[in-house]
């Protein structure tokens, strides 16, 4: 169950380029919307198409105790916004949903888009002051997207994080206090996070509540929003078959933040799966440990131990189990190697059948693709390691009717508009 509409109540605007002139605007309420665009622009047919249109940003919050938008009648307000993007007077297209009425209207006196109070939050989501001055372009790209999502979908202010006051990709403490579910897409994701936090604490671990509740850029809430959301959905089996293992016949359980207990019986460290899927095939039980990434790199710390060497050699997963650790302990592959060893040690325990590991990350993640390449060079069976780009997973989910709404929400949240 999605916790919020993909297009929240308010006035939204569209631009063809960031910071460019407005080309369309919509006033959205709980059951419909009014839309206005330049002549020749096709109006969105429904809420799903409105949500999917790129370039959207929240411009003004609707006060449902008033009958006007920003002090102007609704239609005139939208027309003034769109007219501000014209270089000369012209004609506009108006559309209402669900009525379906379409009208052609002349442009009006343009609104001053830079007037004080035009934007509902200050600082605005794209204000340079709420971003690190210097960081890799890829991380900066997704941080900006999360800042946009915070303002334009969650309608929440940015919060203080370390030396940043505020940081665009971080939720304000007061916003989370008022609505603790802000960082979750579904009620199921939030409920599973609460459940797992208690279990992990009882096991002697910690599931950082600040990270999962306030950090929009973190892969931890991403994992709950994906696997926590879908763990109880029957159609997840179809998605799992298409993306992870076509041999799957039944999903037994899906658990986020999972470390087999007791640790001493496995790797004797704090290695855990971001999620694990236990399932049945015609040949017996299987399980797949999941490593999720958003913008965080794989850990570069080079952990090694006698237990690691023993598991690597004994597992039979590697072409040369005796020499593989010399390479796999390196900074680019260490974390993924530990994930594979954890899966191998679970398999060796004989409790859950055949094991494997999947990496779920964005297509453009260089650290994920590099780690996978290194590990695959040493694996005896390539099926032990699955590469599942988030974009491909969502493409598969789009074609499954029961998952389409979730897929749209997840894509809007993590991939882009």
Buried (B, 14 or more C-beta within 10 A) or exposed (E): EBBBBBBBBBBBBBBEEEEEBBBBBBBBEEEEBBBBBBEEBEBBEEBEEBBBBEBBBBBBBBEEEEEEBBEBEBBBBBBBBBBBBBEEEEEBBBBBBEEEEEEEEEBBEBBEBEEEEBBBBEBBBBBEEBBBEEEEEEBBEBBBBBBBBBBBBBBBBBBEBEEBEBBBBBBBBEBBEEBBBBBBBBEBBBBBBBBBBEBBEEBEBEBEEBBBBBBBBBBBBBBBBBBBBBBEBEBBBBBBBBBBBEBBEEBEEBBBBBBBEEBEEBBBBEBBBBBBBBBBBEEEBBBBBBBBBBBBBBEEEEBBBEBBBBBBBEBEBBEEBEEBBEBBBBEBBBBBBBBBBBBBBBBBEEEBBBBBBBBBBBEEBEBBBBBBEBBEEBBEEEEBBBBBBBBBBBBBBEEBEBBBBBBBBBBBBBBEB
